[in-house]
Each structure stands twice: as structure tokens, then as C-alpha cells.
Amino acid sequence: MAILISALVLGLMGSFHCAGMCGPIAIALPLHGNTVPQKIYGGALYNFGRTITYGVMGAIFGLLGQGVEMIGVQQKISVIMGVLMIVSVLFPALFKNQYSMEKSWFSFVSKLKKTIGQMFSIRSYSSLFLIGLLNGLLPCGLVYMAIAGAIGTGDVILGTFYMILFGLGTIPMMLSISLAGNVLGFAVRNKINKLIPVLVVVVGLFFILRGLSLGIPYLSPPKEKIEMKFEKSLDKNTAELYKESKGDCCSNDK
């Protein structure tokens, strides 16, 4: 599915942004072990921890999108999420309030960072995994964009996979940084970072097309096909409830 592929690409390209924002954490990781395979294993545990946290977020926000779908406005939400992604790139000043929002729960973030800092003194595989789990909760604009995508999927399973693929896409860069420091120079990373807004716009267009139901295979399936699975499930459940109620009625007559 094009939407899931876009999540992986968003993670791959967005990892260059992560290199600047979370690179210091990745470089300072207390990788356990003395051999290269042991360090790779420790770095992988950290990154899989982040990915699991993203997956849980995907399930939560995918469930939210699924609830929206059940009341019949999921396609509108898909369009809205896509528009928000594009607007966040074209008019970033409108989203500066994001920082004031982060300040409102500053105490939680500061405690989270303090806990992560304390775990850096523990050189073990389990601590690396826990650092990754907690690191996935840190405020990040790119993660917010991925969460918007998870909501737009309108499905708890798709939302989970969307965020997991996003997390997996960030692993090659973040693992490389943990093992070898800044693999790419600042100039190269800066050039690639300029492509990230373009990618966010493309993902936003995917969600807008999906919500418009233009009949384009894979990208914008007809509304009837989107709703078919839900309607069939609803009819089946309704039939079962009818049979149960009919059985109770007959038993009462007896």
C-alpha cells in the first residue's frame, strides 16, 4: 500500500533530521559490550525500543482514526490530516504554538529526560532498550507528522504498521550514528534535510487523494470499496444479533 510505503520513506528521509535532533543521544549511548557485534546488538535494541513506542502510538491514534471512520467521516479526516501536513510545510509560522504546548507539559518532559540521563550510567542491554522506549516519547515535530498519518489511516492495524515502518526507516541512520558518530558531514545532511518538507507534502497529498476517493487504484480507491469491508462486518453482526434475539423470543413463547 502506497500509504505504508510513504511511512517507511518518511522515516528514511526524516532520519537525517533525527541525526541533528537526537544525534547527540545516539552518539552518547552507553553501548554494552567490547566487540562490534555486541555494540550493533546494543544499538539495535535502543532503536527497536523507539520503534515499539512508535508502534504503540500508532495503535492508539489508529484506533482514534478507526473510531472516526465508524461515524462516517474518516475520509474527511484523511483529507484534513493531509492538508495539515502540507500547511505545516508551507506556513510553519502557524505551528509555532507547538512549543508553547510543549511548555505546558514541560515537567513531564524534564522528568523523562532526567530518567533517560540516569539510565546512561547503566551499561546493559536492558537499559539500552528502555532508553529507546523512553526516547520515543520525547517531543518531535517529525513524529507528530507520522502520528497525523496514523490517524489518517483510519485503522488500528494500519496505524500501528504505519508508525512501526516509520520507526524502522529511521534505524539505519540512527544506528550508524551510534556506531560511528556523524557518518555524513553537516553539509550533506543539511542538503537532505531540505528534501524532508517536500516528502511531507507528498505524504500529505497521499492522504488527500485517499480521502477524495477518486477511483485511482491503490492511491485513491472508490468510497464503496473503502466502506465495503465495514458494511459486510456490520451486516454480519446485525444478522447474528437478530438470530439471538429471535431465539430468545421463541424460547419465551415456549
C-alpha positions, -999 to +999 in steps of 0.1 A: +000+000+000+013+034-010+005+049+024+026+024+043+055+028+018+053+066+024+057+059+061+089+040+055+102+067+032+093+094+057+113+075+083+143+070+060+144+107+049+134+120+082+163+102+099+186+129+086+165+153+107+168+129+136+206+129+132+206+166+141+179+164+168+186+131+185+222+125+172+238+136+205+218+110+224+227+083+198+264+092+200+264+092+238+246+058+241+263+035+266+267+007+241+272-025+260+300-050+250+335-047+236+331-063+202+315-047+171+286-073+170+278-066+207+277-029+200+255-034+170+232-055+191+230-029+218+224-001+193+197-022+176+179-027+210+178+010+215+163+016+181+138-012+184+128+003+217+120+035+199+101+017+172+080-002+197+069+031+213+060+044+179+040+013+172+020+018+204+014+054+194+003+041+160-022+017+176-037+045+198-040+071+171-050+045+145-078+034+169-088+071+171-090+072+133-109+040+132-135+054+156-138+084+133-143+060+104-172+043+122-191+075+124-186+080+087-162+110+085-129+091+081-124+103+046-128+139+057-103+133+085-079+118+059-082+150+038-078+172+069-046+153+080-032+157+046-040+194+044-024+199+079+008+182+067+010+205+037+001+236+056+027+228+083+054+229+055+040+260+036+031+280+066+053+268+095+047+300+115+011+288+122+026+259+142+049+278+164+024+273+192+037+238+193+065+250+215+041+266+240+021+233+240+054+215+249+060+240+277+026+232+292+038+196+299+074+206+305+076+189+339+068+155+322+094+161+295+120+172+320+114+141+342+116+119+311+149+134+301+162+131+337+152+094+337+169+088+304+201+106+317+201+084+348+199+052+327+230+063+307+251+053+337+239+017+334+258-002+308+234-031+300+213-043+271+181-039+290+189-002+298+196+005+261+162-010+253+145+011+280+163+043+268+149+036+234+113+031+247+115+064+266+132+083+238+103+075+216+081+097+239+103+128+235+086+157+216+095+157+179+078+175+150+085+147+126+069+122+149+039+145+151+036+143+113+038+105+114+011+104+141-011+125+118-006+099+092-015+071+116-048+089+123-054+093+086-052+055+080-084+051+099-075+017+111-058+005+143-037-022+125-027+001+096-019+029+121+003+005+141+022-006+110+024+029+097+043+040+129+064+009+130+076+013+094+083+050+102+105+039+131+122+012+111+130+038+084+150+058+110+171+029+122+199+028+095+209+064+101+205+063+139+223+030+143+251+042+121+255+074+142+256+053+174+284+031+159+305+057+140+294+091+151+283+115+124+286+093+093+277+121+069+290+156+071+269+186+081+267+200+046+253+167+032+228+163+060+217+199+055+210+193+018+190+161+025+171+179+053+158+203+027+141+174+010+121+164+041+095+192+037+089+180+001+084+145+013+059+156+040+039+174+012+039+142-009+027+122+021+000+148+027-011+145-009-014+108-005-039+113+024-058+139+005-062+116-025-072+087-003-099+108+013-112+121-020-119+086-033-112+094-070-111+058-080-073+057-086-061+021-078-041+019-045-038+057-042-074+068-041-098+038-040-136+044-046-156+051-015-176+020-020-145-002-017-134+015+014-167+010+031-174-025+018-154-043+045-170-024+073-205-028+059-201-065+055-189-068+090-218-047+102-244-068+083-229-100+097-230-087+133-266-074+128-276-108+115-261-126+145-279-102+169-311-108+150-308-146+153-300-143+190-330-120+197-352-143+176-341-173+196-348-156+229-382-146+216-391-182+206-379-195+239-401-171+257-431-182+236-424-218+246 
